Amino acid sequence: MDAQTAMARAKTQLVFNQPFFGVFALDTPFIEDDTIPTMCTNGEYIKWNPDKLMEWDEAERQFVVCHEIMHIALHHCVEITDIDGEPVDHKLLNVSMDYVINAQLIDAGMRMPKGGLFDAKYRGMTWLQVYRILKKEQPDHPEQPWGGGVGVPQDGDGKPLQGEAEKQHAAEINIKVSKAAQAAEARGVGDLPAGIKEIVQKLRETKVNFEDVLLRFMCGDNPDDYTFTRPNKKAWHQGGLLLPTISNDGIGDIAILFDSSGSMQTSELEQGFSEIKSLVEEYTPRSVTVVQFDGEVQKVDTFEDGEFIDKIEFTGRGGTRVEPAFKYLDQAEVEYDQIIVFSDMGIFDYPDIHPEVPTLWVSTSSHFSPPPFGEVTVIEVGA
């Protein structure tokens, strides 16, 4: 049996035994390349070395194919330049991702080739958690002898995808994940790895109305009362309706962390500002502190007693780090009872010390890794 037949057989067997991976594999370009050590992916295609493929038995071939697919499905193929404020160690990053993926595939009943990275203590962890542990305890950790590096998709000029192109690519991956998951459910065979189950669940969650989420977050399930003392400005301006606003003693001081990094599109910035303005007009909090951040805190504005502005000037547009914004709240003399974070959730530096007040993450993207604390909702951004 030659290498091409062996690869085709591996995909076919996955269709029957692990249909999620089989369908995903058939939906992904595979490029034969004898210049690479084993296999690798950039999120758009998978390259494979035919000589190396023939060193594995059938079960091991399937494992390595699934390993590369997991890199794509878990959105590992994104440009990461720094972690915790330090330049990323790409070798250690790949090792961390491999530990996470291999544990999930083993738990799903697959057999890993010899030399693969596996440690039971990393079960259930994210690659970021593993990365931090290895960075501290074993920064020179050896790579596994199979499974190549993780690259990023590029545009026509050979540069990493950015902005709308990057988001479109992420959306296409999610479509593949949904399609493959449906096939797996229809067949009723093969266990989905935990990370894939989590993504599928997120993709299927009904996107509830943001205002309802905000109302519940700010006021609880039962507002104290309603008042006509401050009519609902939004209802009046949009429909000429005289409606009451919410009266709730629990709405005090709010801190809003506003992601103004380069990955946030103009439409997302405008949508976020619109929601902040509506929040102030609707709920009249005691104060609102808006902290703009990209890689660091760029600007801070504080508004009191329902006062707000009609337009805000965004600044920053650099990389994304959220920890400096949380540190600012912790160290500056800012009053806040709740925290709301507007972001596309391209975040890799969640603070280790979690705030003691309720936190709501408002994501402009359906593609993100769950934050380690707080509640998350997705907001629809108009074109």
C-alpha positions in Angstrom: 0.0 0.0 0.0 1.5 3.4 -1.0 1.3 6.6 1.1 -1.6 8.1 -0.9 -3.7 5.0 -0.4 -2.8 4.9 3.3 -3.9 8.5 3.7 -7.2 8.0 1.8 -7.8 4.9 3.9 -7.2 6.8 7.2 -9.8 9.4 6.2 -12.3 6.7 5.1 -11.9 4.8 8.4 -12.5 8.0 10.3 -15.7 8.6 8.5 -17.0 5.3 9.8 -15.3 5.2 13.2 -15.0 8.9 14.2 -17.4 10.7 11.8 -16.7 14.1 13.2 -13.0 13.9 12.2 -13.8 12.0 9.0 -16.2 14.7 7.7 -13.9 17.4 8.9 -10.9 15.7 7.1 -12.9 15.4 3.8 -13.7 19.1 4.1 -10.1 20.1 4.5 -7.4 20.2 1.9 -4.5 17.8 2.5 -1.2 18.7 0.7 1.5 16.1 0.3 4.9 17.6 1.1 8.1 15.6 1.7 10.0 18.7 2.9 8.3 18.8 6.2 9.1 16.5 9.1 5.6 15.0 9.7 2.3 16.8 9.6 1.4 20.5 10.2 -1.5 22.9 9.6 -2.1 26.6 9.3 -5.8 26.3 9.8 -6.6 26.3 6.0 -4.9 23.0 5.0 -2.9 20.1 6.4 0.5 19.2 5.0 1.8 15.7 5.4 5.0 13.8 4.7 4.3 10.5 2.9 7.4 8.7 4.2 6.6 9.6 7.8 3.0 8.5 7.3 4.1 5.0 6.4 6.0 4.6 9.7 2.7 4.5 11.6 0.1 1.8 11.7 -3.5 2.6 10.7 -4.7 3.6 14.2 -1.7 5.9 14.6 -2.3 7.5 11.2 -5.8 8.3 12.3 -4.6 9.8 15.6 -2.2 12.2 13.9 -4.8 13.3 11.3 -7.2 13.9 14.2 -4.5 15.8 16.1 -4.0 18.3 13.2 -7.8 18.7 12.8 -8.1 19.5 16.5 -5.6 22.3 16.0 -7.9 23.8 13.4 -11.2 23.1 15.2 -10.0 24.6 18.5 -8.8 27.7 16.7 -5.2 27.2 17.6 -4.1 28.6 14.2 -4.2 32.3 15.2 -1.3 34.8 15.5 -0.2 35.0 19.1 2.7 37.4 19.7 2.7 37.8 23.5 1.4 36.0 26.6 1.3 37.7 30.0 3.1 40.7 28.6 6.1 38.6 27.3 7.0 37.6 23.8 5.5 34.2 23.2 7.7 31.1 23.1 6.2 29.4 20.0 7.9 26.1 20.6 6.4 26.0 24.1 3.1 27.2 22.8 2.9 24.2 20.4 3.9 21.8 23.1 1.2 23.2 25.4 -1.4 22.7 22.7 -0.2 19.2 21.9 -0.6 18.2 25.6 -4.2 19.4 25.6 -5.1 17.8 22.3 -3.5 14.4 22.9 -5.2 14.1 26.3 -8.6 14.7 24.7 -8.0 12.3 21.8 -6.8 9.6 24.2 -9.9 10.1 26.4 -12.0 9.7 23.2 -10.6 6.2 22.7 -7.8 6.8 20.1 -4.3 5.4 20.2 -1.4 7.8 20.1 1.9 7.1 18.3 5.0 6.5 20.4 6.6 9.7 21.8 3.4 11.7 22.0 3.1 14.3 24.7 0.7 13.2 27.4 0.4 13.9 31.1 -2.8 13.1 33.0 -2.4 16.2 35.2 -3.1 18.4 32.2 -6.5 16.8 31.6 -9.2 19.5 31.5 -6.8 22.3 31.2 -6.6 25.0 28.4 -3.4 25.3 26.5 -2.8 28.7 28.2 -2.9 27.0 31.6 -0.4 24.3 30.4 1.8 27.0 28.9 2.0 28.9 32.1 2.9 25.8 34.1 5.6 24.7 31.6 7.0 28.2 31.3 7.5 28.2 35.1 8.6 24.6 35.6 10.1 23.3 32.4 10.6 26.1 29.7 12.9 23.9 27.6 10.3 21.0 27.2 11.1 18.8 24.2 8.6 18.6 21.4 7.0 15.4 20.4 8.7 13.6 17.4 5.6 13.7 15.3 3.0 16.4 14.6 4.6 19.6 13.1 4.2 23.2 14.1 1.0 25.2 14.0 1.0 28.1 11.5 -1.5 30.8 10.8 -3.6 31.5 7.6 -2.2 34.2 5.4 -3.5 36.6 2.8 -2.2 37.1 -0.8 0.8 39.0 0.4 1.9 36.3 2.8 0.8 38.2 5.9 -1.4 36.8 8.7 -5.1 37.3 8.2 -6.4 40.3 10.2 -9.7 42.1 10.8 -12.7 40.9 8.8 -10.7 38.3 6.9 -9.6 36.7 10.1 -13.1 36.6 11.5 -14.4 35.2 8.2 -11.9 32.4 8.5 -12.9 31.7 12.1 -16.6 31.6 11.0 -15.7 29.1 8.2 -14.0 26.8 10.8 -17.1 27.0 13.0 -19.3 26.0 10.0 -17.0 23.0 9.5 -17.3 22.1 13.2 -21.1 22.3 13.1 -21.3 20.2 10.0 -19.0 17.5 11.3 -20.8 17.4 14.7 -24.1 16.9 12.9 -22.6 14.0 11.0 -21.3 12.5 14.2 -24.6 12.7 15.9 -26.4 11.2 12.9 -24.1 8.2 12.9 -24.1 7.9 16.7 -20.5 6.6 16.8 -17.3 8.1 18.1 -16.8 10.2 21.2 -16.3 13.9 20.6 -13.3 15.2 22.5 -14.2 17.6 25.4 -12.9 20.7 23.6 -15.0 20.0 20.5 -18.1 19.4 22.7 -17.6 22.7 24.3 -17.3 24.5 20.9 -20.4 22.8 19.5 -22.4 23.7 22.6 -21.4 27.3 22.3 -22.3 27.4 18.6 -25.7 26.1 19.4 -26.5 28.4 22.3 -29.3 30.7 21.5 -28.1 34.2 21.3 -30.4 36.0 23.7 -31.2 39.6 23.4 -28.3 41.6 24.9 -30.6 44.1 26.6 -32.3 41.2 28.5 -28.9 39.9 29.6 -27.8 43.3 30.7 -31.1 43.9 32.6 -30.7 40.6 34.5 -27.0 41.3 35.2 -27.5 44.8 36.4 -30.8 44.4 38.3 -31.2 40.7 39.0 -34.3 38.9 37.9 -36.7 41.3 39.7 -36.2 45.1 39.5 -37.1 47.0 42.6 -39.6 49.2 40.8 -40.3 51.3 37.7 -40.5 55.1 37.7 -41.8 57.8 35.3 -39.6 60.4 37.0 -37.0 59.6 34.4 -38.9 58.5 31.2 -37.3 55.9 29.0 -35.5 58.1 26.5 -34.9 55.3 24.0 -38.6 54.4 23.8 -39.6 58.1 23.5 -37.1 59.0 20.7 -37.7 55.8 18.7 -41.4 55.4 19.0 -42.9 58.4 20.8 -43.8 56.1 23.7 -43.8 57.4 27.3 -42.5 54.4 29.3 -40.9 54.2 32.7 -37.3 53.5 33.5 -36.1 50.9 36.0 -35.7 51.9 39.6 -33.3 49.6 41.3 -31.2 50.5 44.3 -28.6 47.9 43.2 -27.4 50.0 40.2 -24.5 51.9 41.6 -21.1 52.3 40.1 -20.2 50.5 36.9 -16.7 50.0 35.3 -16.7 49.3 31.6 -13.6 47.9 30.1 -13.7 48.8 26.4 -11.4 46.9 24.0 -10.1 49.4 21.5 -7.4 47.2 20.0 -6.7 46.9 16.3 -8.8 43.7 16.0 -12.0 45.6 16.9 -13.7 46.8 13.8 -15.3 50.3 13.5 -18.8 48.7 13.6 -17.9 46.9 16.8 -16.6 50.1 18.4 -19.7 52.0 17.4 -22.0 49.2 18.6 -20.3 49.0 21.9 -20.5 52.8 22.4 -24.2 52.7 21.5 -24.8 50.0 24.1 -22.9 52.0 26.8 -25.0 55.1 26.0 -28.2 53.1 26.2 -27.1 51.6 29.5 -26.6 55.0 31.0 -29.9 56.4 29.7 -31.9 53.4 30.6 -30.6 52.5 34.1 -29.1 55.8 35.3 -26.2 54.3 37.4 -24.5 56.4 40.0 -21.4 56.5 37.9 -19.9 54.9 34.8 -16.1 54.6 34.4 -15.1 53.7 30.8 -11.6 52.3 30.5 -10.3 52.0 27.0 -7.5 49.4 26.5 -5.5 47.7 23.9 -2.1 46.4 25.1 -2.3 48.9 27.9 -4.8 51.3 29.4 -5.2 54.1 26.9 -7.9 56.4 28.2 -10.3 56.7 31.2 -13.5 58.7 31.3 -15.9 58.9 34.3 -19.5 60.0 34.1 -21.9 60.5 37.0 -25.6 60.7 37.7 -26.7 59.5 34.3 -24.7 62.1 32.4 -23.0 60.9 29.3 -21.8 62.1 25.9 -23.1 61.6 22.4 -19.8 60.6 20.9 -16.6 59.0 22.3 -13.2 59.2 20.7 -11.5 55.8 20.5 -7.8 55.5 21.0 -5.3 52.7 21.0 -5.7 50.2 18.1 -2.7 48.1 19.2 -2.5 44.5 20.4 -4.9 43.1 23.0 -4.2 42.6 26.7 -6.9 42.8 29.3 -4.9 42.3 32.4 -3.6 46.0 32.6 -7.3 47.2 32.5 -8.2 45.0 35.5 -5.0 46.1 37.3 -6.0 49.7 36.7 -9.4 49.1 38.4 -7.6 47.4 41.3 -5.0 50.1 41.9 -6.8 53.3 40.9 -9.3 55.1 43.0 -12.3 53.9 40.9 -15.6 53.0 42.5 -17.4 50.1 40.9 -19.9 47.5 41.9 -19.9 45.6 38.6 -17.6 45.2 35.6 -18.7 45.0 31.9 -16.1 44.1 29.3 -16.7 44.8 25.6 -14.3 42.9 23.4 -14.0 40.5 20.4 -12.5 38.2 23.1 -9.1 37.7 21.4 -7.7 37.5 24.9 -4.9 35.4 26.2 -4.0 37.1 29.5 -7.0 36.8 31.8 -5.9 37.9 35.3 -5.1 35.2 37.8 -6.7 37.1 40.6 -10.4 37.4 39.8 -12.4 40.5 40.8 -14.7 40.2 43.7 -17.6 41.9 41.9 -19.9 40.5 39.1 -18.3 40.6 35.7 -20.1 40.4 32.3 -18.1 39.7 29.2 -19.9 41.1 26.1 -18.3 39.4 23.0 -18.7 40.8 19.5 -17.5 37.4 18.2 -19.0 33.9 18.6 -15.4 32.5 18.5 -13.6 32.7 21.8 -12.3 30.6 24.6 -14.4 30.8 27.8 -13.0 33.3 30.3 -12.1 31.8 33.7 -14.6 34.0 35.6 -17.7 36.0 35.0 -20.7 35.6 32.7 -20.5 35.8 28.9 -22.9 36.9 26.2 -22.6 37.5 22.5 -23.8 40.7 21.0 -24.9 40.9 17.3 -23.0 43.7 15.6 -24.8 45.3 12.7 -23.0 45.6 9.3 
